[in-house]
Amino acid sequence: MDATAIILAAGEGTRMKSKHAKVSHAILGKPMINWVVDATIAAGCARVVVVVGSHADEVRALLDGAYADSPVPVETVEQRERLGTGHAVKVALEATGISAGPVVVLNGDLPLIQPATIERFAASVAEGGAAGSVLTMTPPNPYGYGRIQLDAEGSIVRIIEQKDCTPEQAAGLLECNAGCYAFDGAQLAAHIGQIRSENAQNEYYLPDMVEILKAAGERVGIYHCDDFRDGLGVNSRSQLAELTAIARDRVNGRLMAEGVTFIDPAQAWISPDAVIGRDTVVWPQTHLIGRTSVGEDCQLGPNTRLTNVRAGNGCVIDETVAVDAVLEDEVTCGPRAYLRPGTHMLRASKAGTHVEIKKSTIGEGSKVPHLSYIGDTTMGAGVNVGAGSITCNYDGARKFPTEIGDGAFIGSDTMMVAPVRIGTGALVGASSCITKDVPDGALALERSEQRIIEGYADVRRAKQ
């Protein structure tokens, strides 16, 4: 589809009561603006232009990081003077030279709009012989929305704002304006300059294009979205929560249809970009954020948060926080494990209770069962790390590596002061502070001498 999407993201969003751009607020861990951009790309738009204004740098950063390698160009245009939606579109046209093909104008706070809706909306001007089209919906409660009055041919007679509706119109006109518009690019470019600012706010309103195109003898129709939720926007924190719940239900419903079990779908928040294999069970209070991928036959949660994690098949991830980590097949984590960026757990390895791992490889079948910290470490296969063991990888200025060979056994309460290597099959006695390399197959012990003073306790009690 040779259509252009113009996404309006310049507003301040004052009702959000935030120091951040409204469109930067996240739904299921993903900023609203990215939901809309992704939907336009999935719809087949050949070009995406985002109009930024308030918090322009913040919004640009969200787009630059996410779409640097996108096959569809995602451009930003800054509306330095925010003089209304009509002015924003005019700024976009002047900056990009758009003057042909279907142009779909969407709001950046419209995270639930689906690609199929955008595709058909664009087609309503590309194939329907209309110069413009308005996206409409019929929400259960239409109060607050502009009402669409149509003629017998389905063309718009006018848009009546809520405050201007008579009681009869409010009761009888149920078709509502979702605030999005599609135009023939040539007609839009030819007439956008005719919008005037003679109103109380002295702003240029894009809806005025309906009357302008009609006055030019052009037809303006509607595209009705069957699911009214596609047209819901966010203007407040409560609406953000409402749309998050809708998005959650959509995502979880899709995953259940694909063979994923949810113990309680209302208590699992899964990113729309996450992937979960069939026969995986998702327990309550589980969050999958970003591009997290989980294989088949896994147990996720309860109380688990995975961000940009790749997990294989047959994993058990219980009460775990993991960020930018890789877990191969049959890995076990938790309860109460923390896997920091750069963690790579090989097949059938384990990070147990109250274990923190950072920028380390845990070898196949190796176990860090409880109360330990492993950082900047390369661990071989079949290693067992006793409780309370720590790799001391930081001297206050620099980080140093630890290497643990295949089959090594690390006794409980061991400090491994990096840089240090513990050889293949080596044994480290409990409560040791290892500061020198341990050869393959050797036993390392580091303890102060234990002294016994007979009768001391009786003497002490007698003095007290």
VOPAGU-2260 file (C-alpha; in pm, 1 decimal, decimal comma):
REM VOPAGU-2260
SITE   aa  ch    i         X         Y         Z
SITE  MET   A    0       0,0       0,0       0,0
SITE  ASP   A    1     156,2     326,4    -113,4
SITE  ALA   A    2      15,4     525,4     177,1
SITE  THR   A    3     175,9     774,7     412,0
SITE  ALA   A    4      93,5     788,4     781,5
SITE  ILE   A    5     117,5    1120,3     963,7
SITE  ILE   A    6     109,5    1067,3    1339,1
SITE  LEU   A    7      36,4    1369,1    1557,2
SITE  ALA   A    8     250,9    1356,6    1872,0
SITE  ALA   A    9     322,6    1720,6    1947,6
SITE  GLY   A   10      68,3    1786,3    2223,5
SITE  GLU   A   11     159,7    1852,6    2584,2
SITE  GLY   A   12     -97,7    1619,1    2736,2
SITE  THR   A   13    -158,2    1845,4    3036,4
SITE  ARG   A   14    -426,0    1617,2    3183,0
SITE  MET   A   15    -162,3    1346,5    3232,0
SITE  LYS   A   16      -0,9    1566,7    3500,3
SITE  SER   A   17     342,9    1452,1    3386,8
SITE  LYS   A   18     686,0    1593,1    3311,0
SITE  HIS   A   19     706,4    1350,4    3018,4
SITE  ALA   A   20     545,7    1354,3    2676,0
SITE  LYS   A   21     201,1    1200,1    2679,0
SITE  VAL   A   22     287,1     959,4    2396,5
SITE  SER   A   23     590,4     832,2    2589,5
SITE  HIS   A   24     373,6     675,7    2857,4
SITE  ALA   A   25     378,9     299,8    2822,7
SITE  ILE   A   26     112,2      36,3    2780,0
SITE  LEU   A   27     239,8    -312,5    2864,4
SITE  GLY   A   28     589,8    -170,6    2878,1
SITE  LYS   A   29     574,0     -14,6    2529,9
SITE  PRO   A   30     538,2     362,8    2471,4
SITE  MET   A   31     207,9     462,2    2313,3
SITE  ILE   A   32     377,0     625,7    2015,0
SITE  ASN   A   33     550,5     297,6    1931,1
SITE  TRP   A   34     218,5     113,9    1934,3
SITE  VAL   A   35      84,9     352,4    1670,1
SITE  VAL   A   36     400,1     349,9    1455,9
SITE  ASP   A   37     412,6     -29,2    1462,0
SITE  ALA   A   38      48,6     -49,2    1358,3
SITE  THR   A   39     107,9     177,8    1056,8
SITE  ILE   A   40     409,6     -28,7     947,7
SITE  ALA   A   41     215,2    -354,3     989,1
SITE  ALA   A   42     -67,5    -198,3     784,7
SITE  GLY   A   43     172,1    -158,8     492,9
SITE  CYS   A   44     227,2     217,0     500,6
SITE  ALA   A   45     527,7     304,5     286,6
SITE  ARG   A   46     622,3     611,5     488,9
SITE  VAL   A   47     563,7     721,7     847,9
SITE  VAL   A   48     597,7    1083,4     960,3
SITE  VAL   A   49     568,5    1168,9    1328,9
SITE  VAL   A   50     499,1    1531,7    1418,3
SITE  VAL   A   51     674,5    1614,8    1745,8
SITE  GLY   A   52     654,4    1928,3    1956,3
SITE  SER   A   53     631,5    1918,0    2333,6
SITE  HIS   A   54     919,3    1704,0    2469,6
SITE  ALA   A   55    1039,6    1662,9    2111,7
SITE  ASP   A   56    1378,1    1517,1    2208,2
SITE  GLU   A   57    1218,5    1257,5    2433,0
SITE  VAL   A   58     984,6    1138,5    2158,0
SITE  ARG   A   59    1262,6    1138,0    1897,4
SITE  ALA   A   60    1473,8     919,7    2126,2
SITE  LEU   A   61    1194,0     663,9    2148,2
SITE  LEU   A   62    1168,5     650,5    1770,4
SITE  ASP   A   63    1538,0     663,8    1682,9
SITE  GLY   A   64    1618,3     372,6    1909,9
SITE  ALA   A   65    1332,9     152,6    1792,7
SITE  TYR   A   66    1330,4     214,7    1417,8
SITE  ALA   A   67    1693,8     270,7    1322,9
SITE  ASP   A   68    1685,5     -50,5    1116,6
SITE  SER   A   69    1321,8     -33,0    1008,4
SITE  PRO   A   70    1258,8    -115,0     639,2
SITE  VAL   A   71     992,1     157,2     646,1
SITE  PRO   A   72    1134,6     505,6     704,4
SITE  VAL   A   73    1009,8     668,3    1024,0
SITE  GLU   A   74    1070,6    1044,1    1011,4
SITE  THR   A   75    1012,3    1320,3    1264,3
SITE  VAL   A   76     901,9    1675,0    1188,9
SITE  GLU   A   77     892,2    1935,9    1463,0
SITE  GLN   A   78     593,5    2164,5    1507,5
SITE  ARG   A   79     770,9    2449,6    1683,7
SITE  GLU   A   80     455,2    2660,8    1720,2
SITE  ARG   A   81     172,9    2436,8    1828,4
SITE  LEU   A   82    -121,3    2598,7    1654,5
SITE  GLY   A   83    -355,3    2304,2    1624,4
SITE  THR   A   84    -393,1    1979,0    1435,0
SITE  GLY   A   85    -442,9    2143,9    1096,5
SITE  HIS   A   86    -121,6    2338,5    1145,0
SITE  ALA   A   87      61,5    2017,8    1245,3
SITE  VAL   A   88     -40,7    1843,9     923,5
SITE  LYS   A   89      56,9    2151,0     718,9
SITE  VAL   A   90     401,6    2150,2     883,8
SITE  ALA   A   91     440,6    1780,4     798,8
SITE  LEU   A   92     342,0    1833,5     435,1
SITE  GLU   A   93     577,6    2126,9     391,3
SITE  ALA   A   94     870,8    1946,6     551,8
SITE  THR   A   95     831,9    1619,0     363,5
SITE  GLY   A   96     685,2    1723,9      28,3
SITE  ILE   A   97     397,8    1476,2      52,6
SITE  SER   A   98     150,5    1557,4    -223,8
SITE  ALA   A   99      14,9    1228,4    -357,5
SITE  GLY   A  100    -125,3     893,8    -254,3
SITE  PRO   A  101    -341,9     815,2      47,0
SITE  VAL   A  102    -245,9    1004,4     364,0
SITE  VAL   A  103    -371,1     872,6     696,6
SITE  VAL   A  104    -358,9    1115,2     989,7
SITE  LEU   A  105    -358,9     942,5    1327,7
SITE  ASN   A  106    -314,0    1053,7    1685,8
SITE  GLY   A  107      -8,3     937,9    1878,9
SITE  ASP   A  108    -220,2     848,5    2182,7
SITE  LEU   A  109    -422,3     586,3    1994,8
SITE  PRO   A  110    -242,6     267,0    2104,1
SITE  LEU   A  111    -523,7      20,8    2036,0
SITE  ILE   A  112    -570,7      94,0    1666,6
SITE  GLN   A  113    -509,2    -222,9    1467,6
SITE  PRO   A  114    -317,2    -257,8    1140,0
SITE  ALA   A  115    -622,7    -391,9     954,0
SITE  THR   A  116    -819,4     -81,6    1054,0
SITE  ILE   A  117    -547,6     150,2     922,6
SITE  GLU   A  118    -517,3     -46,6     598,2
SITE  ARG   A  119    -890,1     -32,9     526,7
SITE  PHE   A  120    -908,2     329,6     635,4
SITE  ALA   A  121    -642,8     424,5     379,7
SITE  ALA   A  122    -822,1     220,6     117,0
SITE  SER   A  123   -1140,2     422,9     175,9
SITE  VAL   A  124    -975,9     715,2      -5,2
SITE  ALA   A  125    -749,1     514,2    -234,6
SITE  GLU   A  126   -1031,3     304,6    -378,4
SITE  GLY   A  127   -1356,6     467,7    -275,4
SITE  GLY   A  128   -1347,4     779,5    -486,5
SITE  ALA   A  129   -1349,6    1006,7    -181,6
SITE  ALA   A  130   -1114,8    1297,9    -125,4
SITE  GLY   A  131   -1136,5    1245,5     249,0
SITE  SER   A  132   -1261,1    1002,0     506,6
SITE  VAL   A  133   -1325,1    1019,4     881,2
SITE  LEU   A  134   -1263,7     726,0    1113,9
SITE  THR   A  135   -1581,6     661,4    1309,9
SITE  MET   A  136   -1698,2     429,7    1584,9
SITE  THR   A  137   -2000,2     360,8    1803,5
SITE  PRO   A  138   -1879,5     338,2    2164,7
SITE  PRO   A  139   -2119,4     214,8    2435,6
SITE  ASN   A  140   -2126,2     565,8    2580,9
SITE  PRO   A  141   -2095,0     825,6    2303,6
SITE  TYR   A  142   -2096,3    1122,4    2540,1
SITE  GLY   A  143   -1810,9    1362,5    2471,0
SITE  TYR   A  144   -1749,4    1258,0    2110,8
SITE  GLY   A  145   -1835,1    1458,8    1802,5
SITE  ARG   A  146   -2135,7    1307,3    1621,6
SITE  ILE   A  147   -2138,5    1231,3    1250,0
SITE  GLN   A  148   -2442,7    1333,0    1044,4
SITE  LEU   A  149   -2458,0    1146,3     710,2
SITE  ASP   A  150   -2663,9    1188,6     397,5
SITE  ALA   A  151   -2841,2     909,4     209,5
SITE  GLU   A  152   -2525,5     825,2      11,0
SITE  GLY   A  153   -2312,1     784,6     323,1
SITE  SER   A  154   -2124,5    1112,2     280,8
SITE  ILE   A  155   -2072,6    1339,6     576,7
SITE  VAL   A  156   -2312,8    1627,0     611,7
SITE  ARG   A  157   -2135,0    1766,0     916,1
SITE  ILE   A  158   -1961,0    1681,0    1242,6
SITE  ILE   A  159   -2151,9    1807,8    1545,1
SITE  GLU   A  160   -1949,3    1847,4    1864,0
SITE  GLN   A  161   -2102,9    1724,6    2188,1
SITE  LYS   A  162   -2153,5    2075,3    2323,7
SITE  ASP   A  163   -2346,9    2171,5    2010,9
SITE  CYS   A  164   -2575,7    1865,7    2000,0
SITE  THR   A  165   -2946,9    1906,7    2059,8
SITE  PRO   A  166   -3102,5    1641,1    2285,3
SITE  GLU   A  167   -3246,3    1475,6    1974,5
SITE  GLN   A  168   -2910,0    1468,0    1799,6
SITE  ALA   A  169   -2733,6    1336,4    2109,8
SITE  ALA   A  170   -2985,9    1052,9    2133,0
SITE  GLY   A  171   -3015,1     975,2    1762,7
SITE  LEU   A  172   -2665,7    1023,6    1618,0
SITE  LEU   A  173   -2456,2     734,1    1749,4
SITE  GLU   A  174   -2180,4     742,3    1487,3
SITE  CYS   A  175   -1887,2     916,1    1661,8
SITE  ASN   A  176   -1574,7    1085,4    1533,9
SITE  ALA   A  177   -1259,0     897,5    1642,8
SITE  GLY   A  178   -1044,6    1200,0    1553,0
SITE  CYS   A  179    -848,9    1036,6    1266,9
SITE  TYR   A  180    -863,7    1131,2     900,5
SITE  ALA   A  181    -763,8     988,3     565,1
SITE  PHE   A  182    -711,3    1208,2     260,9
SITE  ASP   A  183    -618,5    1189,8    -100,7
SITE  GLY   A  184    -268,7    1337,9     -79,8
SITE  ALA   A  185    -314,3    1572,4    -373,3
SITE  GLN   A  186    -641,9    1709,8    -237,8
SITE  LEU   A  187    -491,8    1749,4     110,0
SITE  ALA   A  188    -190,5    1939,3     -22,9
SITE  ALA   A  189    -411,0    2159,0    -239,9
SITE  HIS   A  190    -651,9    2261,7      36,5
SITE  ILE   A  191    -464,5    2244,0     369,8
SITE  GLY   A  192    -378,6    2613,2     341,3
SITE  GLN   A  193    -747,7    2706,3     346,8
SITE  ILE   A  194    -791,4    2614,5     712,7
SITE  ARG   A  195    -845,3    2930,5     915,5
SITE  SER   A  196    -795,6    3007,6    1283,6
SITE  GLU   A  197   -1103,2    3217,6    1347,8
SITE  ASN   A  198   -1203,9    3043,3    1668,1
SITE  ALA   A  199   -1174,2    3092,1    2042,0
SITE  GLN   A  200    -834,5    2920,2    2058,7
SITE  ASN   A  201    -695,2    3081,8    1742,8
SITE  GLU   A  202    -588,5    2739,1    1622,3
SITE  TYR   A  203    -606,0    2558,6    1288,8
SITE  TYR   A  204    -832,9    2253,8    1322,8
SITE  LEU   A  205    -793,9    1957,4    1090,4
SITE  PRO   A  206   -1167,1    1865,4    1105,4
SITE  ASP   A  207   -1231,7    2187,0     909,4
SITE  MET   A  208   -1096,1    1998,1     605,9
SITE  VAL   A  209   -1430,6    1819,2     586,3
SITE  GLU   A  210   -1617,5    2140,6     504,6
SITE  ILE   A  211   -1334,3    2270,0     285,1
SITE  LEU   A  212   -1331,5    1958,3      66,0
SITE  LYS   A  213   -1710,2    1956,3      42,3
SITE  ALA   A  214   -1710,3    2319,9     -62,6
SITE  ALA   A  215   -1464,8    2225,5    -337,9
SITE  GLY   A  216   -1714,7    1969,2    -466,8
SITE  GLU   A  217   -1531,8    1669,5    -327,9
SITE  ARG   A  218   -1685,9    1375,2    -148,5
SITE  VAL   A  219   -1597,9    1306,5     216,4
SITE  GLY   A  220   -1705,0     971,6     358,5
SITE  ILE   A  221   -1645,8     766,3     669,0
SITE  TYR   A  222   -1473,5     444,0     760,0
SITE  HIS   A  223   -1645,9     273,8    1052,1
SITE  CYS   A  224   -1418,9      59,2    1270,6
SITE  ASP   A  225   -1609,0    -245,0    1391,7
SITE  ASP   A  226   -1422,7    -252,1    1723,5
SITE  PHE   A  227   -1481,1      85,7    1887,2
SITE  ARG   A  228   -1174,1      31,1    2104,9
SITE  ASP   A  229    -955,7     103,2    1800,6
SITE  GLY   A  230   -1057,5     466,0    1831,6
SITE  LEU   A  231   -1001,2     514,1    2203,8
SITE  GLY   A  232    -735,9     768,4    2302,5
SITE  VAL   A  233    -552,9     849,2    2623,9
SITE  ASN   A  234    -588,4    1185,3    2794,4
SITE  SER   A  235    -549,2    1089,7    3159,3
SITE  ARG   A  236    -386,2     834,0    3385,7
SITE  SER   A  237    -719,6     660,2    3438,8
SITE  GLN   A  238    -766,7     622,0    3063,3
SITE  LEU   A  239    -410,3     489,9    3039,5
SITE  ALA   A  240    -503,1     219,8    3290,5
SITE  GLU   A  241    -828,0     141,5    3107,5
SITE  LEU   A  242    -652,1      97,0    2772,7
SITE  THR   A  243    -375,8    -107,6    2934,3
SITE  ALA   A  244    -639,6    -351,4    3056,7
SITE  ILE   A  245    -791,3    -373,1    2707,6
SITE  ALA   A  246    -448,4    -427,2    2548,8
SITE  ARG   A  247    -366,4    -692,2    2809,7
SITE  ASP   A  248    -685,3    -881,8    2731,3
SITE  ARG   A  249    -620,2    -865,4    2357,0
SITE  VAL   A  250    -263,8    -993,0    2388,0
SITE  ASN   A  251    -346,9   -1266,4    2637,3
SITE  GLY   A  252    -648,2   -1374,4    2433,3
SITE  ARG   A  253    -430,1   -1414,4    2125,1
SITE  LEU   A  254    -171,8   -1615,6    2318,1
SITE  MET   A  255    -434,7   -1844,7    2468,6
SITE  ALA   A  256    -568,7   -1908,3    2118,6
SITE  GLU   A  257    -212,6   -2010,5    2023,2
SITE  GLY   A  258    -187,9   -2266,6    2305,2
SITE  VAL   A  259     -58,4   -2078,8    2610,1
SITE  THR   A  260    -219,8   -2136,8    2951,8
SITE  PHE   A  261    -290,0   -1842,6    3183,1
SITE  ILE   A  262    -381,9   -1926,0    3542,3
SITE  ASP   A  263    -543,9   -1580,8    3567,8
SITE  PRO   A  264    -528,7   -1375,1    3246,0
SITE  ALA   A  265    -615,8   -1057,1    3435,3
SITE  GLN   A  266    -291,8   -1084,9    3634,8
SITE  ALA   A  267     -39,1   -1126,4    3353,7
SITE  TRP   A  268     100,5    -833,1    3154,9
SITE  ILE   A  269     260,4    -945,2    2829,4
SITE  SER   A  270     422,6    -710,1    2577,0
SITE  PRO   A  271     265,6    -718,3    2230,6
SITE  ASP   A  272     616,1    -792,7    2098,6
SITE  ALA   A  273     668,1   -1093,8    2327,3
SITE  VAL   A  274     650,1   -1452,8    2203,9
SITE  ILE   A  275     540,6   -1750,3    2417,1
SITE  GLY   A  276     544,3   -2112,4    2298,8
SITE  ARG   A  277     253,0   -2350,5    2336,6
SITE  ASP   A  278     191,6   -2547,3    2656,0
SITE  THR   A  279     374,3   -2284,2    2857,3
SITE  VAL   A  280     190,6   -2189,9    3177,1
SITE  VAL   A  281     181,3   -1826,3    3286,4
SITE  TRP   A  282     115,1   -1777,3    3656,9
SITE  PRO   A  283     -27,5   -1458,1    3813,9
SITE  GLN   A  284     181,3   -1143,0    3849,1
SITE  THR   A  285     399,9   -1224,4    3549,7
SITE  HIS   A  286     534,6    -942,9    3330,6
SITE  LEU   A  287     702,4    -996,8    2993,5
SITE  ILE   A  288     844,9    -668,2    2868,9
SITE  GLY   A  289     998,5    -575,1    2535,0
SITE  ARG   A  290    1099,4    -843,0    2286,9
SITE  THR   A  291    1099,0   -1130,9    2532,1
SITE  SER   A  292    1077,7   -1478,5    2381,3
SITE  VAL   A  293     984,9   -1789,6    2581,4
SITE  GLY   A  294     976,1   -2141,1    2441,3
SITE  GLU   A  295     735,1   -2430,5    2490,6
SITE  ASP   A  296     648,8   -2622,5    2807,8
SITE  CYS   A  297     776,5   -2353,3    3045,4
SITE  GLN   A  298     646,5   -2237,1    3381,3
SITE  LEU   A  299     651,0   -1857,3    3417,1
SITE  GLY   A  300     593,1   -1701,4    3757,6
SITE  PRO   A  301     431,9   -1626,4    3981,8
SITE  ASN   A  302     583,9   -1284,6    4053,9
SITE  THR   A  303     822,3   -1280,8    3758,0
SITE  ARG   A  304     941,5    -994,5    3537,5
SITE  LEU   A  305    1138,1   -1065,3    3218,9
SITE  THR   A  306    1265,8    -778,6    3003,6
SITE  ASN   A  307    1417,5    -856,3    2662,4
SITE  VAL   A  308    1489,4   -1212,2    2772,9
SITE  ARG   A  309    1527,5   -1515,0    2547,6
SITE  ALA   A  310    1427,3   -1840,8    2717,6
SITE  GLY   A  311    1423,0   -2187,7    2564,3
SITE  ASN   A  312    1192,7   -2485,4    2615,3
SITE  GLY   A  313    1112,0   -2647,4    2946,5
SITE  CYS   A  314    1230,9   -2362,2    3169,2
SITE  VAL   A  315    1098,2   -2297,4    3519,1
SITE  ILE   A  316    1122,5   -1925,5    3600,0
SITE  ASP   A  317     976,1   -1861,7    3943,7
SITE  GLU   A  318     980,7   -1524,3    4123,2
SITE  THR   A  319    1257,6   -1401,2    3897,3
SITE  VAL   A  320    1361,2   -1063,2    3761,3
SITE  ALA   A  321    1571,1   -1096,3    3445,2
SITE  VAL   A  322    1691,3    -826,2    3205,8
SITE  ASP   A  323    1871,6    -879,8    2872,8
SITE  ALA   A  324    1949,2   -1240,8    2959,9
SITE  VAL   A  325    1956,3   -1569,9    2767,3
SITE  LEU   A  326    1825,3   -1892,2    2920,7
SITE  GLU   A  327    1870,4   -2210,0    2721,3
SITE  ASP   A  328    1646,9   -2518,2    2748,8
SITE  GLU   A  329    1550,8   -2661,6    3089,6
SITE  VAL   A  330    1696,3   -2376,9    3294,3
SITE  THR   A  331    1560,1   -2327,6    3646,4
SITE  CYS   A  332    1548,2   -1986,3    3813,4
SITE  GLY   A  333    1424,4   -1873,4    4152,4
SITE  PRO   A  334    1242,5   -1824,5    4364,1
SITE  ARG   A  335    1373,7   -1470,7    4409,7
SITE  ALA   A  336    1651,3   -1477,0    4150,9
SITE  TYR   A  337    1792,2   -1168,6    3975,6
SITE  LEU   A  338    1954,2   -1213,4    3635,2
SITE  ARG   A  339    2119,5    -893,3    3519,1
SITE  PRO   A  340    2223,9    -799,1    3163,5
SITE  GLY   A  341    2473,6   -1029,5    3000,1
SITE  THR   A  342    2366,8   -1341,3    3189,4
SITE  HIS   A  343    2376,8   -1656,8    2975,7
SITE  MET   A  344    2253,3   -1975,6    3138,2
SITE  LEU   A  345    2327,6   -2289,4    2942,6
SITE  ARG   A  346    2107,6   -2597,4    2923,8
SITE  ALA   A  347    1976,3   -2735,9    3255,5
SITE  SER   A  348    2165,9   -2484,1    3467,2
SITE  LYS   A  349    2017,5   -2332,9    3781,1
SITE  ALA   A  350    2004,7   -1995,7    3956,5
SITE  GLY   A  351    1832,7   -2062,7    4285,1
SITE  THR   A  352    1688,3   -1873,2    4578,5
SITE  HIS   A  353    1827,8   -1524,6    4641,6
SITE  VAL   A  354    2089,3   -1558,0    4366,5
SITE  GLU   A  355    2214,0   -1263,6    4159,6
SITE  ILE   A  356    2404,6   -1319,3    3834,4
SITE  LYS   A  357    2555,3   -1045,0    3618,9
SITE  LYS   A  358    2737,7   -1064,5    3284,2
SITE  SER   A  359    2826,1   -1430,3    3335,9
SITE  THR   A  360    2795,8   -1765,4    3161,2
SITE  ILE   A  361    2664,5   -2051,4    3374,6
SITE  GLY   A  362    2767,8   -2380,8    3216,3
SITE  GLU   A  363    2548,8   -2672,8    3121,5
SITE  GLY   A  364    2408,0   -2841,9    3428,9
SITE  SER   A  365    2586,2   -2604,0    3666,6
SITE  LYS   A  366    2409,9   -2488,9    3980,1
SITE  VAL   A  367    2418,1   -2173,3    4187,7
SITE  PRO   A  368    2147,1   -2286,0    4429,3
SITE  HIS   A  369    2114,4   -2010,6    4689,8
SITE  LEU   A  370    2235,1   -1687,5    4848,8
SITE  SER   A  371    2517,6   -1618,0    4604,1
SITE  TYR   A  372    2645,2   -1346,5    4370,8
SITE  ILE   A  373    2819,9   -1437,5    4044,1
SITE  GLY   A  374    2955,6   -1151,3    3832,1
SITE  ASP   A  375    3187,4   -1131,9    3528,5
SITE  THR   A  376    3231,5   -1507,4    3542,8
SITE  THR   A  377    3276,4   -1787,2    3293,0
SITE  MET   A  378    3160,2   -2110,5    3455,0
SITE  GLY   A  379    3202,4   -2451,8    3298,5
SITE  ALA   A  380    2966,6   -2748,9    3299,0
SITE  GLY   A  381    2863,7   -2943,8    3606,4
SITE  VAL   A  382    2982,4   -2686,8    3860,7
SITE  ASN   A  383    2821,6   -2669,1    4204,4
SITE  VAL   A  384    2844,6   -2341,6    4397,7
SITE  GLY   A  385    2772,6   -2359,7    4769,2
SITE  ALA   A  386    2547,3   -2119,6    4953,6
SITE  GLY   A  387    2669,4   -1769,9    5030,3
SITE  SER   A  388    2950,1   -1767,7    4770,7
SITE  ILE   A  389    3060,4   -1448,8    4596,7
SITE  THR   A  390    3282,2   -1358,0    4305,5
SITE  CYS   A  391    3455,0   -1039,6    4420,3
SITE  ASN   A  392    3480,4    -884,3    4075,7
SITE  TYR   A  393    3510,2    -510,9    4154,4
SITE  ASP   A  394    3795,7    -330,6    4328,2
SITE  GLY   A  395    3620,2       6,0    4334,7
SITE  ALA   A  396    3759,4     114,4    3998,8
SITE  ARG   A  397    3767,3    -183,2    3761,9
SITE  LYS   A  398    3589,1    -512,3    3701,2
SITE  PHE   A  399    3786,8    -839,0    3685,9
SITE  PRO   A  400    3692,7   -1186,6    3557,3
SITE  THR   A  401    3655,7   -1517,4    3736,6
SITE  GLU   A  402    3690,1   -1852,0    3558,2
SITE  ILE   A  403    3555,5   -2176,2    3704,3
SITE  GLY   A  404    3636,8   -2499,7    3521,9
SITE  ASP   A  405    3412,4   -2797,2    3447,0
SITE  GLY   A  406    3308,1   -3005,2    3744,5
SITE  ALA   A  407    3449,9   -2773,4    4010,0
SITE  PHE   A  408    3295,1   -2771,6    4357,1
SITE  ILE   A  409    3280,6   -2442,5    4546,1
SITE  GLY   A  410    3215,5   -2479,8    4918,8
SITE  SER   A  411    2970,9   -2257,1    5099,1
SITE  ASP   A  412    3067,7   -1903,8    5201,8
SITE  THR   A  413    3356,1   -1882,9    4955,0
SITE  MET   A  414    3497,1   -1549,5    4836,6
SITE  MET   A  415    3662,2   -1568,4    4491,8
SITE  VAL   A  416    3871,1   -1251,5    4454,9
SITE  ALA   A  417    3908,5   -1177,6    4084,1
SITE  PRO   A  418    4102,4   -1208,3    3867,3
SITE  VAL   A  419    4118,2   -1573,5    3958,7
SITE  ARG   A  420    4083,6   -1914,6    3795,7
SITE  ILE   A  421    3951,2   -2227,1    3966,0
SITE  GLY   A  422    4054,1   -2528,7    3763,1
SITE  THR   A  423    3863,5   -2819,6    3619,1
SITE  GLY   A  424    3750,2   -3062,5    3888,8
SITE  ALA   A  425    3896,8   -2847,3    4166,5
SITE  LEU   A  426    3754,5   -2836,1    4518,5
SITE  VAL   A  427    3729,7   -2525,3    4733,8
SITE  GLY   A  428    3668,9   -2575,0    5106,1
SITE  ALA   A  429    3387,6   -2387,6    5273,1
SITE  SER   A  430    3455,7   -2041,2    5414,8
SITE  SER   A  431    3765,4   -1985,9    5198,7
SITE  CYS   A  432    3887,3   -1657,3    5052,6
SITE  ILE   A  433    4049,5   -1754,4    4722,0
SITE  THR   A  434    4299,1   -1497,5    4594,1
SITE  LYS   A  435    4522,6   -1724,4    4384,1
SITE  ASP   A  436    4452,7   -1960,2    4095,8
SITE  VAL   A  437    4354,8   -2316,0    4192,1
SITE  PRO   A  438    4504,4   -2586,9    3966,1
SITE  ASP   A  439    4291,0   -2855,6    3799,9
SITE  GLY   A  440    4191,5   -3127,8    4043,8
SITE  ALA   A  441    4336,4   -2948,7    4347,3
SITE  LEU   A  442    4184,8   -2872,4    4687,5
SITE  ALA   A  443    4202,2   -2510,7    4802,9
SITE  LEU   A  444    4155,3   -2416,6    5169,0
SITE  GLU   A  445    4195,6   -2074,5    5327,0
SITE  ARG   A  446    4099,1   -2051,4    5693,0
SITE  SER   A  447    4236,7   -1901,2    6009,9
SITE  GLU   A  448    4330,1   -2143,9    6287,4
SITE  GLN   A  449    4045,3   -2251,1    6514,6
SITE  ARG   A  450    4129,8   -2219,4    6886,0
SITE  ILE   A  451    3957,1   -2402,1    7174,6
SITE  ILE   A  452    3976,5   -2259,7    7530,9
SITE  GLU   A  453    3837,3   -2518,0    7768,1
SITE  GLY   A  454    3610,3   -2390,8    8047,1
SITE  TYR   A  455    3601,3   -2032,1    7917,9
SITE  ALA   A  456    3221,7   -2014,1    7914,6
SITE  ASP   A  457    3191,9   -2117,4    8280,1
SITE  VAL   A  458    3455,3   -1861,9    8386,7
SITE  ARG   A  459    3279,2   -1584,0    8193,6
SITE  ARG   A  460    2941,0   -1661,8    8347,7
SITE  ALA   A  461    3093,9   -1666,1    8693,3
SITE  LYS   A  462    3240,1   -1317,5    8642,7
SITE  GLN   A  463    2898,9   -1184,8    8526,6
